[in-house]
Amino acid sequence: MSDRVSEAKRKPPRTRVAHALAGLVVLATGAAGLVSCSSDDGGDGDTSVTPRPSAPDTASFSGTLPSALSSLGESVKASVRAAASAAASSASARASEFEASVSAEVLRANRAAETELKDVEGRGNATADVSLSGKPRAETSGLLAVVVNIRNSTDETASYAVQVDFRDSDGNVVETRFVGAEDLASGGRATPLAISRKPPEPPLTAEIAKAQRY
């Protein structure tokens, strides 16, 4: 017995360290096998696996989209402005053509009415003798026009000057037209037209702003 103890004591230290390392490797291998088995069984074990977040795919991103949208917006705005300008020019041209078909006497009366109303304060003295009615666009080349109905309610011959304002949906005056009737006999009537030069859209509303008998 003493010989075996002595033999053990005579084993070099390097051999004992190698044996210890081999034992640790066996233990580590067994532990890894247990973890693998627990994961493969699909059971509700205590071991949880947290997936590593993947980096974003920057190749799918582009910095040109906002710029493209901005360019598209500016293009749409430019198209709308161009269309509005073309519509206004067209309406003005049609108004000029329509007015050219009206007699020179009517045009002269309208210019006289504008001159007469420059010095009139308030709404004038003849609003009760004037009213407005619609005119079909088919008869005015698609223009907005209203018939200014004038009736001389006095016992004497009189002339009339009328200012017609066209307002938008917010109540703002966007256009003013003048019409007149000269030397209207007592009880006589006249129906001049007040024609807007604005395009059909947005719609406008006409009203009598002033009416003066002189």
TIDOTI-480630 format. One line per field, with one value per residue: residue number from 1; x, y, z of N, C-alpha, C, CB in turn. Coordinates in steps of 0.2 Angstrom, whole numbers. Glycine has a CB too. Layout:
n	c(NUM|...) $
nX	c(X|...) $
nY	c(Y|...) $
nZ	c(Z|...) $
caX	c(X|...) $
caY	c(Y|...) $
caZ	c(Z|...) $
cX	c(X|...) $
cY	c(Y|...) $
cZ	c(Z|...) $
cbX	c(X|...) $
cbY	c(Y|...) $
cbZ	c(Z|...) $
***
This chain:
n	c(1|2|3|4|5|6|7|8|9|10|11|12|13|14|15|16|17|18|19|20|21|22|23|24|25|26|27|28|29|30|31|32|33|34|35|36|37|38|39|40|41|42|43|44|45|46|47|48|49|50|51|52|53|54|55|56|57|58|59|60|61|62|63|64|65|66|67|68|69|70|71|72|73|74|75|76|77|78|79|80|81|82|83|84|85|86|87|88|89|90|91|92|93|94|95|96|97|98|99|100|101|102|103|104|105|106|107|108|109|110|111|112|113|114|115|116|117|118|119|120|121|122|123|124|125|126|127|128|129|130|131|132|133|134|135|136|137|138|139|140|141|142|143|144|145|146|147|148|149|150|151|152|153|154|155|156|157|158|159|160|161|162|163|164|165|166|167|168|169|170|171|172|173|174|175|176|177|178|179|180|181|182|183|184|185|186|187|188|189|190|191|192|193|194|195|196|197|198|199|200|201|202|203|204|205|206|207|208|209|210|211|212|213|214) $
nX	c(4|9|18|9|4|16|19|9|12|23|19|20|16|11|4|-7|-14|-18|-27|-37|-41|-47|-58|-66|-69|-77|-88|-93|-97|-107|-116|-119|-126|-137|-144|-146|-155|-166|-170|-173|-184|-195|-202|-209|-197|-185|-176|-173|-173|-167|-169|-157|-158|-160|-150|-156|-162|-153|-152|-165|-170|-173|-167|-173|-187|-195|-191|-195|-209|-211|-208|-218|-229|-227|-228|-241|-247|-243|-249|-262|-263|-260|-271|-281|-277|-278|-292|-297|-293|-299|-313|-313|-310|-321|-331|-328|-330|-344|-349|-345|-355|-365|-375|-368|-374|-379|-367|-361|-370|-368|-355|-358|-365|-356|-348|-357|-360|-349|-349|-359|-365|-368|-381|-388|-403|-412|-414|-426|-432|-425|-420|-413|-411|-408|-398|-398|-383|-381|-385|-376|-363|-358|-355|-356|-370|-381|-398|-402|-415|-424|-436|-444|-451|-456|-465|-459|-448|-432|-415|-405|-392|-383|-374|-367|-361|-351|-349|-339|-339|-336|-340|-333|-330|-327|-328|-334|-347|-355|-370|-382|-397|-404|-414|-427|-444|-458|-464|-458|-447|-431|-419|-404|-388|-377|-362|-351|-333|-326|-320|-331|-330|-323|-341|-350|-360|-372|-376|-385|-376|-377|-389|-394|-405|-406) $
nY	c(-6|6|7|11|23|30|29|37|49|51|54|66|83|89|79|77|89|89|78|84|95|88|82|94|97|87|89|101|98|89|98|107|98|95|108|109|98|102|114|108|100|108|111|120|126|134|141|154|162|176|185|192|209|214|224|239|239|249|251|252|264|281|297|306|307|317|329|326|326|339|345|340|346|360|360|357|368|378|374|376|389|394|389|396|409|408|406|418|427|422|424|438|442|436|444|457|455|452|464|472|469|476|491|507|517|512|509|521|527|519|523|536|534|529|540|549|543|545|555|553|550|537|525|531|539|531|517|511|510|501|484|467|454|437|431|420|410|404|414|423|420|411|420|428|437|450|456|473|480|494|506|521|529|541|557|563|564|556|552|537|530|516|506|490|478|464|450|438|422|425|437|448|462|459|464|478|485|497|503|512|522|533|548|543|540|545|532|524|510|501|490|487|477|471|465|453|451|441|424|409|401|404|405|420|433|445|462|477|491|505|517|530|543|556) $
nZ	c(0|4|-6|-17|-14|-13|-26|-32|-27|-34|-47|-60|-58|-70|-76|-68|-70|-83|-83|-75|-83|-94|-88|-85|-99|-102|-94|-98|-111|-109|-103|-113|-122|-115|-115|-129|-131|-123|-131|-143|-140|-139|-128|-113|-107|-96|-103|-114|-130|-137|-151|-162|-166|-183|-194|-202|-220|-229|-242|-248|-246|-250|-254|-262|-263|-255|-263|-275|-273|-269|-281|-289|-283|-285|-299|-301|-295|-303|-315|-312|-309|-322|-329|-323|-327|-341|-342|-337|-346|-357|-354|-353|-366|-372|-367|-372|-385|-385|-380|-390|-399|-395|-396|-400|-394|-382|-376|-374|-365|-354|-351|-347|-336|-327|-325|-319|-307|-299|-291|-282|-266|-254|-258|-268|-276|-283|-280|-278|-290|-298|-302|-302|-314|-320|-334|-347|-349|-361|-370|-369|-373|-364|-353|-337|-335|-330|-331|-330|-323|-326|-321|-324|-312|-310|-314|-324|-338|-336|-333|-329|-319|-315|-304|-303|-293|-292|-282|-273|-265|-252|-250|-255|-266|-282|-294|-304|-313|-324|-329|-339|-343|-353|-354|-351|-353|-343|-333|-342|-347|-346|-351|-349|-350|-337|-338|-333|-333|-328|-326|-327|-315|-299|-294|-295|-287|-291|-287|-284|-281|-282|-287|-297|-301|-313) $
caX	c(0|14|21|5|4|22|19|5|15|29|17|22|11|8|-1|-13|-17|-21|-33|-42|-44|-51|-64|-70|-71|-83|-94|-95|-100|-114|-121|-122|-131|-144|-147|-148|-161|-171|-173|-176|-190|-200|-206|-209|-191|-183|-171|-176|-168|-169|-166|-153|-161|-156|-149|-161|-159|-153|-152|-171|-171|-170|-168|-176|-194|-197|-189|-200|-216|-211|-208|-225|-234|-226|-230|-248|-249|-241|-254|-269|-262|-260|-278|-285|-276|-281|-299|-299|-292|-305|-319|-312|-311|-328|-335|-327|-334|-351|-350|-344|-361|-370|-375|-363|-378|-379|-360|-361|-375|-364|-349|-361|-368|-350|-346|-363|-360|-343|-350|-365|-364|-373|-383|-392|-410|-416|-413|-432|-434|-420|-419|-409|-414|-403|-398|-395|-377|-382|-386|-370|-357|-356|-353|-361|-373|-388|-402|-404|-422|-425|-442|-445|-458|-458|-470|-455|-442|-426|-410|-403|-386|-383|-368|-368|-355|-350|-346|-337|-343|-334|-343|-329|-332|-321|-329|-339|-349|-359|-375|-386|-402|-405|-420|-432|-450|-462|-467|-454|-443|-425|-416|-397|-385|-371|-358|-344|-327|-323|-322|-337|-328|-329|-347|-351|-366|-372|-380|-386|-373|-379|-394|-395|-409|-404) $
caY	c(0|12|8|14|30|33|30|42|55|52|56|73|88|90|74|78|95|86|74|89|98|83|82|100|97|82|92|106|95|87|104|109|93|96|114|108|94|106|118|104|97|113|112|126|127|141|144|158|164|183|186|198|214|215|231|241|239|256|251|253|271|286|304|310|307|324|333|324|328|346|347|339|351|366|359|357|375|381|372|379|397|395|388|402|415|407|406|425|430|420|427|445|442|435|450|462|453|453|471|475|468|481|497|512|522|509|509|528|528|516|527|542|532|529|547|552|540|546|560|550|547|532|521|535|541|527|510|508|509|496|477|463|447|433|431|413|410|402|420|428|417|408|425|430|444|451|461|478|482|501|509|528|529|548|559|567|561|555|547|533|527|511|502|483|475|456|448|431|418|428|444|453|464|457|467|483|487|502|503|518|523|541|551|538|544|543|525|520|505|500|483|486|471|471|459|452|449|436|417|406|399|403|408|427|436|452|466|484|495|512|519|537|546|563) $
caZ	c(0|4|-13|-22|-11|-15|-34|-34|-26|-39|-53|-61|-58|-77|-78|-64|-73|-89|-81|-73|-89|-97|-84|-87|-105|-102|-90|-103|-117|-107|-102|-120|-125|-111|-118|-135|-131|-121|-136|-148|-138|-140|-122|-110|-103|-93|-108|-119|-135|-139|-158|-163|-171|-190|-196|-208|-226|-231|-249|-250|-244|-255|-251|-267|-263|-254|-268|-281|-271|-270|-288|-292|-280|-289|-306|-300|-294|-310|-320|-309|-311|-330|-331|-321|-331|-347|-341|-336|-352|-362|-352|-354|-373|-374|-364|-376|-391|-384|-379|-397|-403|-392|-400|-398|-390|-376|-373|-372|-359|-348|-349|-344|-329|-322|-323|-315|-300|-296|-286|-278|-260|-252|-263|-273|-275|-287|-280|-278|-297|-301|-300|-307|-316|-323|-341|-348|-352|-368|-374|-368|-375|-357|-348|-332|-336|-327|-334|-325|-325|-324|-323|-322|-308|-309|-319|-329|-341|-332|-335|-324|-319|-310|-302|-301|-290|-292|-276|-272|-260|-246|-250|-257|-272|-286|-301|-304|-319|-324|-335|-339|-348|-354|-357|-351|-352|-337|-334|-347|-345|-350|-348|-351|-347|-334|-340|-329|-337|-324|-328|-324|-308|-294|-295|-292|-286|-293|-283|-285|-276|-282|-293|-297|-306|-314) $
cX	c(4|17|16|5|10|22|15|8|21|26|18|16|7|3|-7|-17|-21|-27|-38|-45|-49|-58|-69|-73|-77|-89|-97|-99|-107|-119|-124|-127|-137|-147|-150|-155|-167|-174|-176|-183|-196|-204|-205|-203|-190|-179|-175|-171|-171|-165|-163|-157|-157|-156|-154|-157|-159|-153|-159|-174|-169|-172|-171|-183|-197|-196|-194|-207|-216|-211|-215|-230|-233|-228|-238|-251|-248|-247|-261|-268|-263|-267|-282|-284|-279|-289|-301|-298|-297|-311|-319|-313|-318|-333|-334|-330|-341|-353|-350|-351|-367|-370|-371|-367|-378|-372|-359|-364|-371|-358|-352|-363|-362|-348|-351|-362|-354|-344|-356|-362|-369|-375|-387|-399|-414|-416|-420|-435|-429|-420|-415|-412|-408|-404|-395|-388|-376|-382|-381|-364|-354|-354|-358|-363|-380|-391|-404|-410|-423|-432|-442|-452|-460|-463|-466|-450|-436|-421|-408|-396|-386|-376|-370|-361|-356|-346|-344|-341|-341|-337|-339|-331|-326|-322|-334|-341|-354|-364|-379|-392|-404|-411|-426|-439|-453|-465|-463|-449|-437|-422|-409|-394|-379|-367|-352|-339|-324|-325|-328|-336|-323|-335|-347|-358|-367|-377|-380|-382|-375|-384|-396|-400|-407|-407) $
cY	c(6|13|12|21|34|34|36|49|56|54|64|77|89|85|75|84|93|82|79|93|94|82|88|100|92|85|97|104|92|92|106|104|94|102|113|103|98|111|114|101|101|114|119|127|134|145|148|161|171|184|192|203|215|222|233|241|246|257|253|260|275|293|309|311|314|329|332|327|335|349|346|344|358|366|360|364|379|380|375|386|398|394|393|408|414|408|414|428|428|424|435|446|441|441|456|461|454|460|475|474|473|487|502|517|519|510|517|530|524|520|533|540|532|536|550|549|542|551|559|547|542|528|525|535|536|520|507|507|504|489|473|456|443|433|424|414|408|408|425|425|414|413|425|437|444|457|466|481|489|503|516|528|537|550|563|562|561|551|543|530|522|507|495|481|467|454|440|428|421|435|449|455|463|461|472|485|493|502|510|518|530|542|546|541|541|537|521|515|504|494|482|480|474|465|458|449|443|429|414|403|403|407|415|428|443|456|473|488|502|513|526|539|554|566) $
cZ	c(0|-2|-18|-20|-14|-23|-36|-33|-31|-45|-54|-61|-65|-79|-74|-67|-79|-88|-79|-78|-93|-94|-85|-94|-106|-99|-95|-109|-115|-106|-108|-123|-121|-114|-124|-135|-128|-126|-141|-146|-139|-134|-119|-105|-100|-98|-113|-124|-137|-146|-158|-168|-178|-191|-202|-215|-229|-239|-252|-249|-249|-253|-256|-267|-261|-259|-274|-279|-272|-277|-291|-289|-284|-296|-306|-299|-300|-315|-318|-311|-318|-332|-329|-325|-338|-347|-341|-342|-357|-360|-354|-362|-375|-372|-369|-383|-391|-383|-386|-401|-401|-396|-397|-393|-383|-372|-370|-366|-353|-346|-345|-337|-325|-320|-318|-308|-296|-290|-281|-272|-258|-258|-269|-272|-279|-286|-280|-286|-301|-298|-305|-308|-320|-330|-342|-351|-359|-373|-373|-369|-368|-352|-343|-333|-332|-331|-328|-327|-322|-326|-320|-319|-307|-315|-325|-332|-337|-335|-328|-325|-313|-310|-300|-299|-290|-286|-276|-266|-253|-245|-252|-264|-277|-293|-300|-311|-319|-330|-334|-344|-348|-357|-357|-349|-345|-338|-338|-343|-349|-347|-351|-347|-343|-335|-336|-334|-333|-327|-324|-316|-305|-296|-292|-291|-287|-288|-285|-280|-276|-288|-292|-303|-307|-320) $
cbX	c(-5|19|23|-2|3|28|16|-2|18|33|9|26|13|14|2|-11|-12|-16|-31|-39|-38|-48|-63|-65|-66|-81|-92|-90|-96|-113|-117|-116|-128|-142|-142|-143|-159|-169|-167|-172|-190|-205|-203|-216|-185|-180|-167|-180|-168|-166|-172|-146|-163|-159|-142|-163|-163|-147|-150|-176|-169|-174|-161|-173|-197|-194|-182|-200|-218|-205|-203|-227|-232|-218|-228|-251|-245|-235|-255|-270|-255|-255|-280|-283|-268|-280|-302|-294|-285|-306|-320|-306|-306|-331|-333|-319|-333|-353|-346|-338|-363|-370|-382|-361|-385|-381|-355|-363|-382|-362|-345|-367|-371|-344|-346|-370|-361|-338|-351|-369|-363|-379|-388|-391|-411|-415|-410|-437|-433|-413|-426|-402|-420|-403|-394|-400|-372|-387|-393|-371|-352|-350|-351|-358|-374|-387|-409|-398|-427|-419|-448|-444|-457|-452|-475|-452|-441|-428|-404|-408|-380|-388|-363|-371|-354|-348|-350|-330|-341|-326|-345|-321|-333|-321|-330|-337|-352|-355|-379|-382|-409|-399|-419|-430|-455|-467|-474|-450|-447|-420|-420|-393|-383|-372|-357|-346|-322|-325|-316|-340|-326|-327|-353|-347|-369|-375|-379|-393|-365|-374|-400|-389|-417|-396) $
cbY	c(0|11|1|11|31|29|23|42|55|45|55|74|95|90|67|80|101|82|69|94|101|76|81|106|94|76|95|111|89|83|109|110|86|97|120|104|88|111|122|98|94|111|107|128|124|140|139|164|159|188|186|197|220|211|232|248|234|260|245|248|273|285|307|308|302|327|333|317|325|349|343|332|352|368|352|352|378|380|364|378|399|390|381|403|416|400|402|428|428|412|427|448|437|429|452|463|446|449|475|472|461|481|500|516|522|501|507|533|524|509|529|545|525|525|551|550|532|549|567|546|552|535|516|531|548|529|509|512|516|499|474|462|447|426|437|409|406|397|423|431|421|404|431|429|445|453|458|484|477|505|504|532|526|553|564|573|564|554|551|527|533|505|506|479|477|454|449|430|411|428|445|450|472|450|462|489|481|509|497|524|519|544|554|532|543|549|526|524|498|506|477|492|466|473|459|447|454|436|412|400|391|404|404|432|434|453|466|487|495|517|514|541|546|563) $
cbZ	c(6|10|-16|-21|-4|-13|-37|-30|-19|-39|-54|-67|-55|-82|-76|-57|-74|-93|-75|-68|-94|-98|-77|-86|-110|-98|-84|-105|-120|-100|-98|-125|-124|-104|-118|-139|-126|-115|-139|-150|-131|-145|-117|-106|-106|-87|-111|-116|-141|-134|-163|-165|-168|-195|-199|-207|-231|-229|-252|-247|-237|-262|-249|-274|-258|-247|-270|-282|-264|-266|-292|-290|-273|-289|-309|-295|-288|-313|-320|-302|-308|-333|-328|-313|-331|-350|-335|-330|-355|-361|-344|-352|-377|-371|-357|-378|-393|-377|-374|-401|-403|-385|-401|-404|-393|-376|-378|-378|-360|-351|-355|-348|-330|-326|-330|-318|-301|-301|-289|-282|-254|-249|-260|-280|-277|-294|-273|-275|-301|-301|-299|-303|-320|-320|-344|-353|-348|-370|-372|-361|-378|-359|-352|-325|-344|-319|-337|-325|-322|-327|-320|-328|-301|-309|-316|-326|-348|-325|-338|-323|-317|-312|-297|-307|-283|-299|-270|-272|-260|-245|-243|-257|-272|-287|-307|-299|-323|-324|-335|-340|-345|-358|-364|-345|-358|-335|-336|-351|-344|-350|-350|-349|-352|-326|-348|-324|-338|-316|-327|-328|-309|-287|-294|-296|-278|-300|-275|-286|-278|-283|-293|-297|-304|-315) $
***
